[in-house]
Amino acid sequence: MYDMKVYVRKDRQSPAQHVTATHMTVTKLTRKKEGCGYKLYKDSLLSSPELFVDLAKKQIFCCDSVRPNRRARHRT
């Protein structure tokens, strides 16, 4: 384990409108490992195709079961 964040219901607010709160949480937790080629193993609850693409651009590669029919919940 590298880092962790305890789930608190009030954290569900996403500061960026184009990503979900879980996407933002994973991004924050992996920020110090960008560009290093690390592999991230995580729960499918935190997965979305958009997150995998975003992390791959930062050279963080994921292993998980992705549900291709899962849509990101965009905030408007």
C-alpha positions as CSV (number, residue, x, y, z in Angstrom):
1,M,0.0,0.0,0.0
2,Y,1.3,3.4,-1.0
3,D,-1.4,5.7,0.3
4,M,-5.0,5.7,1.4
5,K,-7.9,8.1,2.0
6,V,-10.8,7.4,4.3
7,Y,-14.1,7.8,2.6
8,V,-16.2,10.7,4.1
9,R,-19.5,11.4,2.5
10,K,-18.8,15.1,2.2
11,D,-15.8,14.3,-0.1
12,R,-18.2,13.4,-2.9
13,Q,-18.1,16.9,-4.2
14,S,-15.8,17.0,-7.3
15,P,-13.9,20.2,-7.7
16,A,-13.6,19.7,-11.5
17,Q,-16.9,19.3,-13.5
18,H,-15.5,17.0,-16.1
19,V,-14.5,14.2,-13.7
20,T,-16.2,12.2,-10.9
21,A,-15.3,12.5,-7.3
22,T,-13.7,9.1,-7.3
23,H,-11.7,10.0,-10.4
24,M,-10.4,13.1,-8.6
25,T,-9.6,11.0,-5.5
26,V,-7.5,8.5,-7.4
27,T,-5.8,11.3,-9.3
28,K,-4.8,13.0,-6.0
29,L,-3.6,9.7,-4.4
30,T,-1.3,9.0,-7.4
31,R,0.0,12.5,-8.1
32,K,3.5,11.8,-6.7
33,K,3.9,8.7,-8.9
34,E,3.2,10.3,-12.2
35,G,5.7,9.6,-15.0
36,C,7.3,6.7,-13.1
37,G,5.6,3.8,-14.9
38,Y,3.9,2.3,-11.8
39,K,1.1,-0.2,-12.0
40,L,-2.0,0.5,-10.0
41,Y,-4.2,-2.4,-8.7
42,K,-7.5,-1.2,-7.5
43,D,-11.1,-2.0,-6.8
44,S,-13.5,-1.9,-9.8
45,L,-15.7,0.6,-7.8
46,L,-13.1,3.3,-8.7
47,S,-12.8,2.3,-12.3
48,S,-13.9,4.0,-15.5
49,P,-12.5,4.1,-19.0
50,E,-11.9,7.8,-18.6
51,L,-9.8,7.3,-15.4
52,F,-7.7,4.6,-17.1
53,V,-6.9,6.8,-20.1
54,D,-6.1,9.8,-17.8
55,L,-3.7,7.7,-15.7
56,A,-2.1,6.1,-18.7
57,K,-1.3,9.6,-20.0
58,K,0.6,10.1,-16.8
59,Q,2.4,6.7,-17.1
60,I,0.4,5.1,-14.4
61,F,-1.0,1.8,-15.6
62,C,-4.0,0.1,-14.1
63,C,-5.1,-3.4,-13.5
64,D,-8.7,-4.0,-12.8
65,S,-11.9,-5.2,-14.3
66,V,-13.5,-2.3,-16.2
67,R,-17.1,-2.2,-17.0
68,P,-17.2,-0.7,-20.6
69,N,-20.9,0.2,-20.1
70,R,-20.1,2.3,-17.0
71,R,-20.5,6.0,-17.7
72,A,-18.8,8.8,-15.9
73,R,-21.3,10.9,-14.0
74,H,-20.6,14.4,-15.2
75,R,-21.6,17.3,-13.1
76,T,-23.4,20.2,-14.8
